[in-house]
């Protein structure tokens, strides 16, 4: 069975067996405007937001459907939309309707954002279970929580996925937050000399010695929040 190269963000599913409270984001249709935001529009929107929400760190302002611009801010999972004159803004999803077909334009836009964000995560910061030698056909990014029962069940399938040619890359997402007892357990994994073995041991309810070091757990947890992670695997 052949797989096209894939980047599956398993922990980004809208629902999951290990879920948490949902955090308070374009189309081939001709209603989509230019690929870049005009400089004067971006300046207007940034100035408006600076006055209205001084603490917001704006990451990007991109064209969405005609007349609206999508705004991503650091620490916010959802996308806000604003008019070019900076007078009106709303937060939520844009749904395109074509006959009986409904397309979530907001979610389609976020797919590219997520893909780019995950591509920027250093390989050394993830716990990676590589595909069987010579078989790599795809990559799966998994936001995980070691205290999630379903995550432990999924981990049992990792060898199967590896044999199918799928590389599994784990990122930390302690649902209890950071810092928390769960994040401390994940410290022990990321700081272990053999993190893949430590991950497997902990997900099999086997002891892993406590450890602390400089690690990416906090930054990965924050990344998950920004990308809209609502559950883990």
N, C-alpha and C positions, 0 to 999 in steps of 0.2 A: 504494500500500500504506500503510495507516494504522497508526501505532504509538500505543499508550496511553503516557501519561507513564511513563518508566521510569528507574530508578536502578540501573544494572548495575555491580557492583563486579568488574570483570573480573579484577583481580589477586587477588581473594579466593578464586578457585577452589581446590579441594582439590588439584588436580594442574595442572601447567603444563609447557610445554616448557622453560622456564627455572626450574627448581625449586631450593629450598634445603632444608636440614634442617628438619623439621617442628618448630615451637616447642612445649617442654613445656607451657557457654558455652553462647508456651507453646502450648498446643494448645487447640482448641475443646472438648476432652473435659471432662467434669465433674470430673475429677481435679485440674484446675487451680483453685487457691484464689484468694482476693481479690487485687485488682490492686496493693494496697499492703501493705507489711510493717508489722505492729503495732509500735508504738514500743518496747514491752518486749522483743519478740523481736529487733529491730534492736540495741537496747542490749546484750542478752545476747551476740549474735553478735560485735558489735564489741569488747566487752570480752574475750571469749574469744580472738579473733584478736590483739588488742593484746598479750596475755600470751604467746601461742604464737608469733606472728610479728610482733615489734615494728616491723620496718621496712616492713611491707606497708602500702601506701596504698590503703584500700578506697574504690572508686569508687561502688559500688552494692550494695544487698542487696534482692533482689526475690523475690516468691513464685514458686515453680516448681510442680511437681506436689505434691499434698497431702503436707504434712509436711516438705517440703524448701524451702530458700531458696537462690537462685542468688547467688553472690558474684563480683563483678568487681573485680580489683585492678590498679592501674597497673603496666604493664610485663609483664602476663601475658596471653597470647593465650587460654588456656583458662579455662573457668569452673569454680569449685569449688562444691560443694553442701554445706549444713550443716543439721542438724536444729535445730528451734526452741530446744532447750535448750542448744545449743552443744557438745554432747558428741561428736557424730560428724560427720566431714567426709570427702568423697571428691572426687576430681578426675576428670573424664571426661565421657562423653556419656550422656544419658538417651534411651532409645528407647521410644516408645509402640507397643504391639502391639494391633492391632484386626483379628482374623482373619488374613488374609494381608497386611494393610497395615502397614508399618513407618514410623513417623514420628519423625524425629530432633528431639525437642523442644529439645534444646540448640542445634542449628543454627537452628531457627526463632526462638528467643529472641535469638540473635546477629544475626539479620537486622535487627531493629529497632535494636539497638545500633549496628551499622555504618551504617545509614541516618542516624541522628541524628548520629553522629560526623562523617560526611562532609558533612552539611549545615552543620556548624559550621566547616568549613575556609573561610577567606576566599577569595573569588574571585580576589583579587589575588595569592594565594600559589600558584595553580595555573596551569599553562600550558594555555590553552584554545583549541581549534579549534572555532569556532562553526558551527552548522548553516547551510546556505544561507539567505540572507535570506528571511524570511517562512515558513520551513519547519520551525522547531524543534518536534519532536514528542517528544523524549526526551533524556536526558543519560546519558552513560557516564563513570564515574570509573575511571581506569586508573592503577594503581601500576606504574611503569615503571623500567627499568634500561637505560641507554644501551649497556652492554656485553653485553646479551642479544640474541643473533642473532634469536631468534623475535620479540622486541619490534620489531626493525627491519622485519621482514616485515609485522607487524601495522600498523606506522605507515604503510606504503604504502597501506593500506586506509582511512586516515582521510578522504581526500577523498571516497571512495565513501560512507562513513557520513555525512559532512556533507551530501552531496547527497540522502541519504535522510531528512534531517531530524534527525540525531543529533548532538548537541554532545559533543565529546570533551574531558574535563578530565583532564589529567595531574597525578599526584602523584609525588614522588620516592621510590624504594625501591631504593637501591644495595645489591644482595644481598651485596656484600663487606663491608658495614657502614659505620659512620660513626665517624671519618674513614677514607677509603680512596681509592685512585687513582680508582675509579669515582665516588665522591662529589665529588672534585675536578673531574672532567669535568662533572658535573651542576651544580656551582657556576658553571662557565663558561656554561652554558645559562641558569640562573635569573638570573644577573647580567648577561646580555647585554641591550643596549638593545632588541633584537628577539628575544625568547625563542622565539617560535614558529618563526622562521626558523632560529635556532640549533639547536633541537631537530631539525628536519628535516635540516639539514646534517649534524649529528653522526650521526644514524641512517642517513645515506647515506654514511658514512665520509669526509665532507668536514671539513676543519679548522675549528675554532672557537677563536678567541683565548682564552687563559686569562683568568679574571676571578675576583674575589672580592668579596663584599659580604655584608651581613646578609641571610640567606635562610632559607627554611623547610625546607631539605632534611633536617636532623637531626630536626626535629619531625615531619615527614611520615614519615620512616623509623620513628621510634618509634611513631607512630600505626599504621602498617602492622603492626608487631609486635603491638601490642595487639589489633588486629582479626583477627589470625590469618593475615596474608598469607603464603603459602607459595611463591609464584611471581610472576612479573611478565609483563606484555604490552607 
